[in-house]
Structures are given as structure tokens and as C-alpha cells.
């Protein structure tokens, strides 16, 4: 079996040695409302852009020289994005996570940053309102069950929502979850006329369902409860702001491309990536040249082998998906061809318990693995131009000493003994993880 050492470098994506799901971004200079942009992206690619890190920011910025704003996939869902701090599914019965007791007109996300919930006692009768999580309130912790009944504890310390959550988790179970009207009444009675934190909170959500909490807000943003969709500003390092969803802006879609290396030898590397749909074509960029690929018929992947390469050399390939003549941000894979096999692998001496081996150095970048009797020894490329010498010593060699002597006495030809069969495997040496390359199987000879 052949083994390969493969190095992958991914741009704006998730790393997986066997297969990588990569986001490729497109800028479409078609001013539309947010929901229309979402529909177009879902129809022709994967979705409106999800941005999960600074590398994604850079990839988005590279899609255009446009200097204005464009829609991305982040938006406010004031009804369906709420979650309880206590996320133990066994605690909730059917639909109990969905119980709500909002005040009239709530939630309203006033000023655009109200992501936490307070329960208001007194004349408000235990109704709820959304509020900035940085406000300070007394709070109610869930303290488990006592004799089969839920137990709550009111804490009369003024803390932010996050600080209250941490306190409850350290000293009790969690911030209070409210599953029904009965529990709401219990906490209302415990609260009196106070305003207290409960465990309900939310985040803005991504159109594709991603749970990423990465944010890249511009100064002072978000700032409006009525502006529930998000744009990125190309003139402000891609920073985000909230905008009215009915405004018209260009937008950024992304495609999910599975791009992988499927094999290589000394002179070629084979690549594979998935078809997206009948409208998306591809460009493969390599060594300053570009090859165009039209969307193939059927649903199968696209396979392509790049030939006439140099052994033991690192190469970078970039695939761009293309829709309506708009090129994506691209994804790059860097891989190496297998090095050439070593030559002049020989035994230079032996005694009852050891065998001395020698082989030629290839270059300063190629190291070696010597495999013997199920064990492997890693040998780095030595300094200088001389050969590599290595002695294998083991008491296991003593087991066949008599048979080796008999064989050597009977013939002057090289003898193929199981004890002398060694596999010399050359590997491409880098600071990355080492792996096995194409093995050279040579039987050492004894006269």
C-alpha cells in the first residue's frame, strides 16, 4: 500500500485532512432587500454569507473593489432566537422551552442591543421585557428540586446578566428557567415588586443556521431595534452595522465546496471537488495558469489530475467557483508530490546480532523511515553529501544466526532472509506532521 504525506492550507474555511468544507464568497452588485438577497443566494448557491472569523472577513473583502455596504446573513429574529441558559434537554417537557410571558410591545430590541430578559414584579404581574445584558439587576437562580418541586433562590446582588449567570452556575444550578405559568407565578411571588434577571437570552442569528458568535461591529453598532438585518461596509475594513431589512443593498453569497486531494505520485497530483449546480462553473489556478471547468452533467464530483510535476516538491492549487461571471474568493490546497526513491540501499556488514545498512542521501529536504520487523525508525536528512549509515541491533537477530550461516556458506549470491528484509521509506520533510510515503522494498544481501 502507498502512503502519502499531504499538507493542506485552507482559506476562510474549516480544516479537515480527508475532506474540507470550504466557503467561497461572491459579491453580487444587485441592490435588493435582505429577504430577496437571501432567496437569490439560496437558489443559486448555499446562502447569504456567514462570517465566522477574521480570515472570512479578508475573504469577503477580496471579492470586490466596491466601497459601499452589502448584506450578509446575520439578522434579528425577535421571536425564535431566544434560548434558556439552562440547556439540559431533560429538564424541559414538550414545548416547555417555548413558554413566554412578554409585556405588551415586548420584545422590541430598543436601540438594537437588548439580548437578555428581566421579569418585572409588582403591578407588572411577572411579565417579561428584553433589556441590555450590561444592565444590573437582582436575579433568580434555579436550585434544583426539593421533594419533587422546583426550587428557586432570589439573589439580592446587582449584577449584569452574564455575571448573574456565572454566580448561579457556581453556587446553584443556573439562572432560572420558566417552563409554564405556575413557575412564573412562583418566581413573581419570590420577586415581589423587583426587576430580576431570568435565564432567557438570545443572539442575532445566521441565515444558514450557523451558531457562530463571531462579531465585527462598527463603532456604535448595532444601534436600532427597527434595523434587524446586517450589512458589511467595504470602506470600513468590512465592519458591520444594522440596517432596515427593506433597504436595498448589494449582497454576498457563499458556496460550500468540498475540495480534496485524492492521490499523487512523483509526477502528478489528483484533485477532486463537488459540483454545486448547473449554473456554477470553476477555474483551477496553478503556477500562474488557469483552467476552466464547466458545470458537468449529473451530480458527481469533478476530478482532475495535474501532471508533469517534479518529485518531492510542494505545489499550491486554487479553485474558484464562478457564477454569472463573478468569481468567488477561492480556496487553496497546498500538497507535495512523492519524493523519488532512494538508491543504492545495501548491507555493508553484519554479525550475530546486528546488520549495518547504507543508502544514498537524496537532498536536504528528504528524510527517511527505516522499517524493520514491524518497527519504524525516523532518520533525518544528514548534513553534507555522504551516504546514510545505520546499524540495526536486536537480540531477535540471534534466532536465525545458524540458518544465515548455513545459507551464506552454501552460496555466494545475495540471500533473501526474512530477518534481512527492510523497507526504506523516504518522506518529504517539513515542520508539519510527518507521514509515510511510497516505500522502497529491497532485500539486503549477504555473501
Secondary structure as GFF3:
##gff-version 3
##sequence-region A 1 447
A	DSSP	beta_strand	20	32	.	.	.	ID=ss1
A	DSSP	alpha_helix	34	44	.	.	.	ID=ss2
A	DSSP	beta_strand	47	48	.	.	.	ID=ss3
A	DSSP	alpha_helix	54	61	.	.	.	ID=ss4
A	DSSP	beta_strand	69	75	.	.	.	ID=ss5
A	DSSP	beta_strand	82	84	.	.	.	ID=ss6
A	DSSP	three_ten_helix	89	91	.	.	.	ID=ss7
A	DSSP	three_ten_helix	96	98	.	.	.	ID=ss8
A	DSSP	three_ten_helix	110	112	.	.	.	ID=ss9
A	DSSP	beta_strand	116	120	.	.	.	ID=ss10
A	DSSP	three_ten_helix	122	124	.	.	.	ID=ss11
A	DSSP	beta_strand	127	131	.	.	.	ID=ss12
A	DSSP	beta_strand	137	146	.	.	.	ID=ss13
A	DSSP	beta_strand	149	159	.	.	.	ID=ss14
A	DSSP	alpha_helix	161	171	.	.	.	ID=ss15
A	DSSP	beta_strand	174	175	.	.	.	ID=ss16
A	DSSP	alpha_helix	181	191	.	.	.	ID=ss17
A	DSSP	beta_strand	195	202	.	.	.	ID=ss18
A	DSSP	beta_strand	205	206	.	.	.	ID=ss19
A	DSSP	beta_strand	229	233	.	.	.	ID=ss20
A	DSSP	three_ten_helix	234	236	.	.	.	ID=ss21
A	DSSP	beta_strand	239	243	.	.	.	ID=ss22
A	DSSP	beta_strand	249	264	.	.	.	ID=ss23
A	DSSP	beta_strand	269	273	.	.	.	ID=ss24
A	DSSP	beta_strand	281	286	.	.	.	ID=ss25
A	DSSP	beta_strand	289	293	.	.	.	ID=ss26
A	DSSP	beta_strand	302	306	.	.	.	ID=ss27
A	DSSP	beta_strand	314	323	.	.	.	ID=ss28
A	DSSP	beta_strand	326	327	.	.	.	ID=ss29
A	DSSP	beta_strand	331	336	.	.	.	ID=ss30
A	DSSP	beta_strand	346	350	.	.	.	ID=ss31
A	DSSP	beta_strand	354	359	.	.	.	ID=ss32
A	DSSP	beta_strand	366	372	.	.	.	ID=ss33
A	DSSP	beta_strand	375	379	.	.	.	ID=ss34
A	DSSP	beta_strand	388	393	.	.	.	ID=ss35
A	DSSP	three_ten_helix	395	400	.	.	.	ID=ss36
A	DSSP	alpha_helix	401	410	.	.	.	ID=ss37
A	DSSP	three_ten_helix	418	420	.	.	.	ID=ss38
A	DSSP	beta_strand	421	428	.	.	.	ID=ss39
A	DSSP	beta_strand	439	443	.	.	.	ID=ss40
###
